[in-house]
Amino acid sequence: MVEEAEKFKLPAGLTPLKGEKIVFYGRLSFLASFFGSIVWVLLGFVLIFLGVIGKFPLLYFVGLFFILGIPLLKIYASEYMISNRRVYVKFGLISRRITEARLEWVTDVHIDQGIFGRIFNYGNIIFATPSGPLTSVVMEGVSDPLRVRTIVLDWIKKAKESEKIKKKLEDLEKEYELGRVDEKKYKELKEKYEKELSALESD
């Protein structure tokens, strides 16, 4: 579920970038983890059944671990973050897999949902980059993926608009230094661009 931005936190061990504002923080959803561990879950039910029938309490507890413990461990091992600067994904407890991409590099955002995903409202969010599928960043089993996608696309639009304004400011500085823009015009345009940039960054 998407919360208010001020409630979000940085993933463990991640250093914030200058001016970075977190707009989404999440993990693998429980249902996605549960159905993704279906073999272990089924084995857990078998062990509980055998434990009850044969009166082996140990099998009962091992079965519960397979049903609940493994999905919860998979959730704990995942961290997702989207900020106004980048997309970040981390998986794994012992061995880790970390992928990230700058927000302005993201060319499109796709959603992949299976049958259970559509029924229970979770899915994979794929952040496409110009380098192709191998460099795409994938958030697996995110709750309410359509809402998250809307948030991301909005921030991608803002990030690109921000870069355009910064480029205009750079070009204006060069034009002023070369004497192609008078001081009055320079101050007017600079104030205008800075206000536009401030409005985008304060949203």
C-alpha positions, -999 to 999 in steps of 0.1 A, spaced: 0 0 0 13 35 -9 17 58 21 25 95 25 60 104 14 71 116 48 65 82 63 89 65 39 125 54 48 156 46 29 164 9 24 191 -3 49 226 7 39 215 31 11 230 66 11 206 93 1 215 116 -28 214 154 -25 178 166 -27 164 131 -28 128 127 -19 113 92 -14 79 88 -30 75 50 -25 89 24 -2 78 -12 -2 85 -49 -1 73 -81 -17 36 -84 -8 26 -113 15 3 -129 -11 29 -127 -39 54 -143 -15 29 -169 -4 18 -180 -39 55 -177 -51 64 -203 -24 35 -226 -32 57 -257 -33 70 -251 2 34 -241 14 20 -274 1 48 -293 17 41 -275 49 5 -287 49 16 -322 42 40 -321 71 13 -307 94 -11 -334 83 16 -361 90 24 -345 123 -12 -345 135 -19 -380 122 14 -395 136 15 -373 167 49 -358 158 49 -322 171 82 -314 154 66 -320 119 38 -297 129 61 -268 136 83 -274 106 51 -274 85 41 -240 100 76 -226 91 72 -237 55 37 -222 53 44 -189 70 82 -186 77 95 -189 42 71 -164 27 79 -140 55 116 -144 51 113 -136 13 94 -104 23 120 -94 48 147 -100 21 132 -76 -3 132 -38 -3 119 -14 -30 123 23 -32 113 50 -57 125 86 -52 125 117 -73 160 107 -84 161 69 -89 144 34 -87 161 9 -63 155 -28 -58 172 -52 -34 167 -89 -29 184 -115 -7 195 -121 29 228 -140 25 236 -132 -12 222 -99 -24 210 -87 -58 207 -49 -61 196 -31 -92 188 6 -96 183 32 -124 181 69 -124 146 81 -129 154 101 -161 168 68 -176 134 51 -173 116 51 -207 85 32 -197 68 13 -168 51 -20 -175 30 -42 -152 31 -80 -153 3 -98 -135 -6 -135 -135 -40 -149 -125 -35 -147 -88 -19 -112 -92 -50 -99 -109 -74 -115 -84 -54 -103 -53 -41 -70 -68 -4 -75 -69 21 -78 -97 56 -71 -111 65 -36 -120 91 -34 -148 111 -2 -153 124 -2 -189 156 16 -197 172 25 -231 198 -3 -228 172 -30 -231 155 -58 -211 187 -69 -194 191 -36 -177 155 -32 -167 147 -28 -130 120 -52 -117 100 -49 -85 84 -83 -79 50 -88 -63 41 -52 -55 7 -45 -39 -15 -22 -59 9 -20 -89 -14 3 -110 -13 29 -84 24 27 -79 29 29 -117 8 61 -118 30 76 -91 62 67 -109 50 81 -143 41 113 -126 75 116 -111 93 107 -143 74 135 -160 85 159 -133 121 147 -134 122 153 -172 106 187 -169 131 196 -141 161 186 -164 147 208 -192 145 238 -169 180 232 -156 192 231 -192 175 264 -199 192 279 -169 226 267 -181 220 280 -216 208 313 -201 240 317 -181 261 310 -212 242 335 -233 245 361 -205 283 355 -202 287 359 -240 267 392 -239 239 379 -260 213 386 -233 210 420 -214 210 421 -176 172 429 -173 162 400 -196 187 377 -178 172 384 -144 136 380 -156 143 347 -172 164 334 -144 137 343 -118 110 326 -140 130 294 -145 140 292 -108 103 296 -98 93 268 -122 121 246 -108 111 253 -72 75 245 -79 84 211 -94 107 202 -65 83 212 -38 54 190 -51 
